[in-house]
Amino acid sequence: MRFFKRFDIGWLYLLCGLTFTISAIVLPAQSDLKDLILKRDAIYADANEQEYRVGVYADFLADVRAGDPLLLQRLIQMQFNQSPEGTAVVIDRTAPKTPLAWVAQRANRVRALPMETAETSMLSMFASGDGRLWLLGLGAFALFIGLVTTPTNCK
């Protein structure tokens, strides 16, 4: 019982004010950091995809320059709408019409994109947008109250 008589309520205000102020500063920074990490990962994935595509196009160019007879025959057949001897002609409207479209189709890969959404706490929602200023103001006000209050049993 003596503890409650000597307890200063200003410390509660100070702790609450510090908590609100720190959360108004730290939580939005953490959210921004997570967004930037996701963007960085997406950029790395795009760069890896582009490197793969460059490799496919470089291989195609090397095969053309090397004079691969099978590839040259396929290119001629593709450009002049010829079918190989002894094969039935089937019209495929989705087939690439040009060699570059054919290489581009070979270079496409299926890529999974992360679609999960993070659950946010109520404090995080208050600490984002315009609520951040209100939370910071409330924290500063609580700090002020905690600093100016004096214990009731001071002599």
C-alpha positions in Angstrom: 0.0 0.0 0.0 2.9 2.3 0.7 4.0 1.8 -2.9 0.8 3.3 -4.3 1.1 6.3 -2.0 4.7 7.0 -3.3 3.9 6.2 -6.9 4.2 9.2 -9.3 1.5 9.1 -12.0 3.7 11.3 -14.2 5.9 8.2 -15.1 2.9 6.6 -16.7 2.4 9.6 -18.9 6.1 9.7 -19.7 6.1 6.0 -20.7 2.9 6.3 -22.8 4.3 9.5 -24.5 7.6 7.8 -25.3 5.7 4.7 -26.7 3.5 6.9 -28.9 6.3 9.1 -30.1 8.7 6.2 -30.9 6.0 4.2 -32.6 5.1 7.3 -34.7 8.7 7.4 -35.9 9.7 3.7 -36.1 6.6 2.0 -37.5 6.3 4.1 -40.7 10.1 3.7 -41.3 9.7 -0.1 -40.9 6.8 -0.1 -43.4 8.8 1.9 -45.9 11.8 -0.4 -45.4 9.6 -3.5 -46.2 8.3 -1.8 -49.3 11.8 -0.9 -50.5 13.0 -4.5 -49.9 10.1 -5.9 -51.9 10.9 -3.4 -54.7 14.6 -4.4 -54.6 13.7 -8.0 -54.8 11.5 -7.3 -57.8 14.3 -5.4 -59.5 16.7 -8.2 -58.9 14.2 -10.7 -60.4 13.7 -8.4 -63.4 17.5 -8.1 -63.9 17.9 -11.9 -63.8 15.0 -12.3 -66.3 16.7 -9.8 -68.6 20.1 -11.6 -68.3 18.3 -14.9 -69.2 16.7 -13.2 -72.3 20.0 -11.7 -73.4 21.5 -15.2 -73.2 18.7 -16.7 -75.3 19.1 -14.0 -78.0 22.9 -14.4 -77.9 22.6 -18.1 -78.4 20.2 -17.5 -81.3 22.6 -15.0 -82.9 25.5 -17.3 -82.4 23.6 -20.2 -84.1 22.7 -17.9 -87.0 26.3 -16.7 -87.4 27.6 -20.2 -87.2 25.4 -21.2 -90.1 23.5 -24.0 -88.3 21.8 -25.7 -91.3 18.7 -26.9 -89.4 18.2 -23.4 -88.0 18.7 -21.7 -91.3 16.2 -24.2 -92.9 13.6 -23.4 -90.2 14.1 -19.6 -90.7 13.6 -20.0 -94.5 10.5 -22.1 -94.0 9.2 -19.6 -91.5 9.8 -16.5 -93.7 8.5 -18.1 -96.9 5.5 -19.9 -95.4 6.9 -23.3 -96.5 6.2 -26.6 -94.8 8.8 -29.4 -94.6 8.5 -32.1 -97.2 6.1 -34.9 -96.3 4.4 -33.2 -93.4 0.8 -32.2 -93.1 0.1 -28.5 -93.0 -1.7 -27.4 -89.8 -2.4 -23.7 -89.4 -1.5 -22.5 -85.9 -2.7 -18.9 -85.4 -0.7 -18.7 -82.1 2.6 -19.7 -83.6 5.2 -16.9 -84.0 5.3 -15.4 -87.5 8.8 -14.0 -87.4 12.1 -15.4 -86.2 12.3 -12.7 -83.5 8.9 -13.6 -82.2 10.0 -17.2 -82.2 13.1 -16.3 -80.1 11.0 -14.1 -77.8 8.6 -16.9 -77.2 11.5 -19.2 -76.3 12.8 -16.5 -73.9 9.6 -16.1 -72.0 9.6 -17.9 -68.6 6.8 -18.2 -66.1 7.5 -16.3 -62.9 5.7 -16.4 -59.7 5.0 -13.0 -58.0 4.5 -12.8 -54.2 0.9 -11.8 -53.5 0.6 -12.1 -49.7 -0.7 -9.2 -47.8 0.8 -8.4 -44.4 -1.6 -7.9 -41.5 -1.1 -4.6 -39.8 -1.8 -3.8 -36.2 -4.1 -0.9 -35.1 -1.0 1.0 -33.9 0.6 0.6 -37.3 -2.6 1.9 -39.0 -2.6 4.9 -36.7 1.1 5.5 -37.4 0.6 5.7 -41.2 -0.7 8.7 -43.2 -2.3 11.6 -41.3 -2.6 9.5 -38.2 1.1 9.7 -37.8 1.0 13.4 -36.9 -1.9 12.8 -34.5 0.0 10.0 -32.8 3.2 12.1 -32.6 1.2 15.0 -31.1 -0.5 12.7 -28.6 2.9 11.4 -27.6 4.3 14.9 -27.2 1.3 15.9 -25.2 1.6 12.9 -22.9 5.3 13.6 -22.5 4.5 17.2 -21.5 1.9 16.1 -19.0 4.3 13.5 -17.5 7.0 16.1 -17.1 4.9 18.8 -15.5 2.9 16.7 -13.1 4.2 16.5 -9.6 3.5 13.8 -7.0 0.6 14.7 -4.7 2.5 13.8 -1.5 5.4 16.2 -2.2 6.3 18.4 0.7 
